[in-house]
Amino acid sequence: MFLFLAAGTYLMAIAHRPEPSGYMLPVAGFLVLSAMGSLLMANRAMIPIQHAWRRQQDFLAGASHELRTPLAVIQANLDIVRSNRGEAVSDQEHWLNNMQEESAHMAKIVDSLLFLARSGSRQQALNKQWFDLAQVLEAAVAEALQAMAEAGGVTLSIDAEAGIMLYGDAQRIQQLIGILADNAIRYTPWGGSIEIKAYRLLGLVVIEVTDSGEGISAEHLSRIFDGFYQTDPARAKGGAGLGLAMAKSIVDSHGGNIDASSKLGAGTTFIIRLPFS
């Protein structure tokens, strides 16, 4: 707006100024408008750069925050151990276990950060081959996640159309389903259910992960795939807010898309659409 006002003021000024030659006014106007257009184009070009910079800053701030917490816990437990120098190692086991757990948590965060960084720079290599999707879904929820669901009183089931062969990185798709199932288990109360579906639709492979959990409010749905974003940090269930960002990165790398629909108190459905190849 400022550029338009400045240009208009300048053109009005030169329009009322006597010139020795009649061609000076159009030439001056052309130069002013050209400069104004260039500035506007430069401003437009800067917008995505500014947005990317803000996302990077937010990402770094989130990473620093998530790493600072386990480091503080480790340091606090280490101080306790050092203050009890005369005690046997077995007597310090509680504090040492705390440090081990936090170290493992930090390692998981660092692995997630590296995954997202490589995905963003297209350095994440995919081992693509044809695989049976139903088998990968079964492998994704076997043992650990099934045990986690049972411990929380949650029913976890799979309903996959038989014979779906997908061309992609089976390990990454298994990781994707594991992330979504783990997330669903954490936010589904005792007595709830989670269902994983897979079927063909209009030349695509569709995977749905539906839970009967707490649900997500509409104001948060548009940001759940952002790194470190948590709908309610005070109620975070042990995660760093990187899982869904990783899920989206995996889907994107396979040329697909992922979105979510949810209603508070009525559960959430994540829908993944992937091309066959």
HELIX and SHEET records of a PDB file:
HELIX    1   1 PHE A    2  ALA A   15  1                                  14    
HELIX    2   2 MET A   24  SER A   83  1                                  60    
HELIX    3   3 VAL A   89  GLN A   92  5                                   4    
HELIX    4   4 GLU A   93  GLY A  120  1                                  28    
HELIX    5   5 LEU A  133  VAL A  141  1                                   9    
HELIX    6   6 ALA A  144  ALA A  151  1                                   8    
HELIX    7   7 ALA A  170  ARG A  186  1                                  17    
HELIX    8   8 ALA A  218  LEU A  221  1                                   4    
HELIX    9   9 PRO A  233  ARG A  235  5                                   3    
HELIX   10  10 GLY A  243  SER A  253  1                                  11    
SHEET    1   A 2 GLN A 129  ASP A 132  0                                        
SHEET    2   A 2 MET A 165  GLY A 168 -1                                        
SHEET    1   B 5 THR A 155  ALA A 160  0                                        
SHEET    2   B 5 SER A 193  LEU A 201  1                                        
SHEET    3   B 5 LEU A 204  ASP A 211 -1                                        
SHEET    4   B 5 GLY A 267  PRO A 275 -1                                        
SHEET    5   B 5 ASN A 257  LYS A 263 -1                                        
END                                                                             
